[in-house]
Amino acid sequence: MKRHTLYCMALLTALPFSLSASGWSTDELKQLQQLQNNVAKPALSTEQLHEQSKQWQTLSQNLQRKAMEGIERQAKNPKADASGVMIFASLGMPDNSLRQLLTQAADFNIPVVIRGLWQNDFAQTATKVQTLITPKDGEPIMGGVEINPVWFKQFDITRVPAFVVINEDKCRGKPPCHPDDFDVLYGNISVYDALDILQREGTHHAIAKQVATR
């Protein structure tokens, strides 16, 4: 393949986000949602609202601390670098599109990466992610998102969704990655179609095929 960047129709523009990196467990998301629900209850007394507010602040601080620890771990651990197949997305995408992407990515155990915080806020980001992975009218999605602006720089991701296949043991260390060491496919398509295209037309088709046959 002469070009390492593949394009499909209906491209979406990535939204700007602040720089941060983190991941949240399902329990943390549920805890945050419960606090938000409790604060919204009109029957709570002033003392109860004050206590809930303190709990909210503590959880938000813990999430921020966890984010910074994630950045430090990635800087120190080369194994934390990008590898295999990755999907780059944005919480600004339509919810239905994101749910479909997350569901299909979970089928292949492919990480879904976003650039930064939704509305520049940890609590709103966590609530947004929980809403996506625990729909009221469907089964919970066994996956989530990872915030990592460094990987967006590593592959010069300018639009979302983007599907990236990384050559083995390449693209480690500081960005950017050499264009010969990865393929990127832009397009509002399914994960199944993206993997099919990357297997047929990508330079690193063997890696795409390995992921597709998991």
C-alpha positions in Angstrom: 0.0 0.0 0.0 1.6 3.3 -1.1 -0.2 5.4 1.4 -0.4 4.5 5.1 -3.5 6.7 5.7 -6.8 5.2 4.4 -10.0 7.3 4.2 -13.6 6.4 4.2 -16.7 8.6 3.6 -18.5 10.6 6.4 -15.5 11.7 8.3 -16.0 13.3 11.7 -14.0 16.2 13.2 -12.4 15.6 16.6 -13.3 18.0 19.3 -10.6 19.8 21.4 -10.0 18.5 24.9 -7.7 19.4 27.7 -4.6 17.3 28.3 -5.2 14.5 30.8 -5.0 10.7 30.9 -7.0 8.2 33.0 -9.3 5.3 33.2 -12.1 4.5 35.5 -13.5 1.3 36.9 -17.2 0.4 36.8 -17.4 0.8 40.6 -15.9 4.3 40.5 -18.4 5.3 37.8 -21.3 3.9 39.8 -20.1 5.7 42.9 -19.9 8.9 41.1 -23.4 8.5 39.6 -24.8 7.6 43.0 -23.4 10.8 44.5 -24.8 12.8 41.7 -28.3 11.3 42.1 -28.2 11.9 45.9 -27.2 15.5 45.5 -30.2 16.1 43.2 -32.7 14.8 45.7 -34.8 17.7 47.1 -35.5 15.8 50.4 -31.9 16.0 51.6 -31.2 18.4 54.5 -28.5 21.1 54.4 -26.2 18.9 56.4 -26.7 15.9 54.1 -26.1 18.0 51.0 -22.9 19.3 52.6 -21.8 15.8 53.3 -22.6 14.7 49.7 -20.7 17.6 48.3 -17.6 16.6 50.4 -17.9 13.1 49.1 -18.2 14.4 45.5 -15.1 16.6 46.0 -13.1 13.7 47.4 -14.0 11.4 44.6 -13.2 14.0 42.0 -9.8 14.6 43.6 -9.1 10.8 43.6 -10.0 10.7 39.9 -7.6 13.5 39.2 -4.8 11.9 41.2 -5.4 8.7 39.4 -5.1 10.5 36.1 -1.7 12.0 37.0 -0.5 8.6 38.2 -1.5 7.1 34.8 0.5 9.7 33.0 3.6 9.0 35.1 3.2 5.2 34.7 3.1 5.5 31.0 6.2 7.7 30.9 8.1 5.1 33.0 6.7 1.9 31.5 7.5 1.2 27.8 5.0 -1.6 27.8 2.3 1.0 28.3 2.9 2.2 24.7 0.3 1.8 22.0 0.3 -1.6 20.3 -1.9 -3.8 18.1 -5.1 -2.2 16.9 -6.6 0.9 18.6 -9.6 3.0 18.0 -9.6 6.8 18.5 -12.9 8.5 19.2 -14.5 11.5 20.9 -17.2 11.8 23.5 -18.6 14.5 21.2 -19.7 11.8 18.7 -23.4 10.8 18.7 -24.2 8.5 21.6 -25.6 5.8 19.4 -22.4 5.8 17.3 -20.2 5.7 20.4 -22.2 2.8 21.9 -21.9 0.8 18.7 -18.2 1.5 18.5 -17.7 0.5 22.2 -19.8 -2.6 21.8 -17.9 -3.8 18.7 -14.5 -2.8 20.1 -15.2 -5.0 23.2 -15.9 -8.0 20.9 -12.2 -7.8 19.8 -10.8 -6.4 23.0 -9.7 -3.3 21.2 -9.0 -0.2 23.3 -11.1 3.0 22.6 -9.1 6.1 23.2 -10.3 9.7 23.6 -8.2 12.9 23.7 -9.3 14.4 27.0 -12.1 15.4 29.3 -15.8 15.9 28.4 -16.7 19.5 29.1 -13.2 19.8 30.7 -14.5 18.1 33.8 -13.7 14.8 35.5 -17.1 14.3 37.0 -19.0 15.0 33.7 -16.6 12.7 31.9 -17.2 9.9 34.2 -21.0 10.4 34.1 -20.9 10.5 30.3 -18.9 7.3 30.0 -21.3 5.5 32.5 -24.3 6.6 30.5 -22.7 5.1 27.4 -21.7 1.8 28.8 -24.8 1.2 30.9 -27.8 2.0 28.6 -31.2 1.9 30.3 -32.7 -0.3 27.5 -29.9 -2.7 26.9 -27.1 -4.9 28.3 -24.1 -3.1 29.8 -21.1 -2.8 27.5 -18.1 -4.7 28.8 -15.6 -2.0 27.9 -15.0 1.7 28.3 -12.7 4.5 27.1 -9.1 5.5 27.9 -8.0 9.1 27.9 -4.6 9.6 26.3 -3.7 12.8 24.4 -0.1 11.4 23.8 -1.4 8.6 21.6 -3.4 11.2 19.5 0.0 13.0 19.0 1.8 9.7 18.4 -0.3 9.0 15.3 -1.3 12.5 14.3 -5.0 11.8 14.7 -6.9 14.7 13.2 -10.4 13.2 12.8 -12.5 10.6 14.6 -13.3 7.8 14.5 -9.9 6.6 13.5 -8.7 2.9 13.4 -5.0 2.4 13.9 -2.9 -0.7 13.3 0.6 -0.5 14.8 3.6 -2.5 13.6 5.0 -4.9 16.3 7.4 -3.3 18.7 7.2 0.1 17.0 5.8 3.5 18.0 7.3 3.4 21.4 8.6 6.4 23.3 7.9 10.0 22.5 5.6 11.0 19.6 5.4 11.1 16.7 5.6 7.6 15.3 7.2 7.1 11.9 4.4 6.8 9.2 5.9 3.5 7.9 5.2 1.9 11.3 1.4 2.2 11.4 -1.8 2.3 9.3 -4.7 4.6 10.1 -8.2 4.4 8.6 -10.5 7.3 9.1 -14.3 6.9 8.7 -17.7 6.5 10.4 -17.8 2.8 9.8 -18.2 -0.3 11.9 -15.2 -2.0 13.6 -15.9 -5.1 11.5 -15.7 -3.1 8.2 -12.6 -1.2 9.5 -10.8 -4.5 10.3 -11.8 -5.9 6.9 -10.4 -2.9 5.0 -7.2 -2.9 7.1 -6.6 -6.6 6.4 -7.1 -6.1 2.7 -5.4 -2.8 2.1 -3.1 -2.1 5.1 0.6 -2.4 5.1 0.4 -4.1 8.5 -2.5 -6.4 7.5 -1.2 -9.4 9.4 -1.7 -7.6 12.7 -5.2 -6.5 11.7 -6.0 -10.1 10.8 -4.7 -11.4 14.1 -7.0 -9.0 16.0 -9.9 -9.7 13.7 -9.7 -13.5 14.4 -9.6 -13.3 18.2 
